[in-house]
């Protein structure tokens, strides 16, 4: 009977260790996905904002494709710079 109780005890300990490891892996994955979503959102938002500003200025000044393209490029550059800065901040942590 003691062998069975000893086995049950060891089994409970092993299960608790597995649960702790799975919880740690899950939290690491969620942090990684959160950071990836943040970087993607920063890039897309900068491009969208730059394009919208270019569209508004084009409609005011009646220079249809020029300012949209210029501000699209500004937005893309700003988005890339933001992603690089955010990645550097994430590496420090």
C-alpha positions as CSV (number, residue, x, y, z in Angstrom):
1,X,0.0,0.0,0.0
2,X,2.9,2.4,0.7
3,X,4.2,1.9,-2.8
4,X,0.9,3.1,-4.3
5,X,0.7,6.1,-2.0
6,X,4.3,7.0,-2.8
7,X,3.5,6.7,-6.5
8,X,0.5,9.0,-6.1
9,X,2.5,11.5,-4.2
10,X,5.3,11.5,-6.9
11,X,2.6,11.8,-9.6
12,X,1.0,14.8,-7.9
13,X,4.4,16.5,-7.7
14,X,5.2,15.8,-11.3
15,X,1.8,17.2,-12.4
16,X,2.3,20.4,-10.4
17,X,5.7,20.9,-12.0
18,X,4.3,20.4,-15.5
19,X,1.5,22.8,-14.7
20,X,4.0,25.5,-13.6
21,X,6.1,25.0,-16.7
22,X,3.1,25.2,-19.0
23,X,1.9,28.3,-17.3
24,X,5.3,29.9,-17.7
25,X,5.5,29.0,-21.4
26,X,2.0,30.3,-22.0
27,X,2.8,33.7,-20.4
28,X,6.1,33.9,-22.4
29,X,4.1,33.2,-25.7
30,X,1.5,35.8,-24.8
31,X,4.2,38.4,-24.1
32,X,5.9,37.6,-27.4
33,X,2.6,37.9,-29.3
34,X,1.7,41.1,-27.5
35,X,5.0,42.7,-28.5
36,X,4.7,41.5,-32.1
37,X,1.2,43.0,-32.3
38,X,2.5,46.2,-30.8
39,X,5.2,46.5,-33.4
40,X,2.9,45.7,-36.3
41,X,0.3,48.2,-35.1
42,X,2.9,51.0,-34.7
43,X,4.1,50.5,-38.3
44,X,0.7,50.3,-39.8
45,X,-0.7,53.3,-37.8
46,X,2.2,55.5,-38.9
47,X,1.7,54.6,-42.6
48,X,-2.1,55.2,-42.3
49,X,-1.7,58.5,-40.5
50,X,0.8,59.7,-43.1
51,X,-1.4,58.7,-46.0
52,X,-4.4,60.4,-44.5
53,X,-2.5,63.6,-43.9
54,X,-1.3,63.5,-47.5
55,X,-4.8,62.9,-48.8
56,X,-6.2,65.8,-46.8
57,X,-3.4,68.2,-48.0
58,X,-3.9,67.0,-51.6
59,X,-7.6,67.8,-51.5
60,X,-6.8,71.3,-50.0
61,X,-4.1,72.2,-52.5
62,X,-5.4,70.2,-55.4
63,X,-2.2,68.3,-56.1
64,X,-3.7,64.8,-56.1
65,X,-1.0,62.2,-56.1
66,X,2.1,64.1,-55.0
67,X,1.4,64.8,-51.3
68,X,-0.2,61.4,-50.8
69,X,3.0,59.7,-52.0
70,X,5.2,62.0,-50.0
71,X,3.4,61.6,-46.8
72,X,3.0,57.9,-47.3
73,X,6.8,57.7,-47.5
74,X,7.1,59.9,-44.4
75,X,4.7,57.6,-42.6
76,X,6.6,54.5,-43.6
77,X,9.9,56.0,-42.5
78,X,8.3,57.2,-39.2
79,X,6.8,53.7,-38.6
80,X,10.1,51.9,-39.2
81,X,11.9,54.3,-36.8
82,X,9.2,53.7,-34.2
83,X,9.5,50.0,-34.6
84,X,13.3,50.1,-34.2
85,X,13.0,52.3,-31.1
86,X,10.4,50.0,-29.6
87,X,12.5,46.9,-30.4
88,X,15.5,48.4,-28.6
89,X,13.4,49.2,-25.6
90,X,12.1,45.6,-25.5
91,X,15.7,44.3,-25.7
92,X,16.7,46.3,-22.7
93,X,13.9,44.7,-20.6
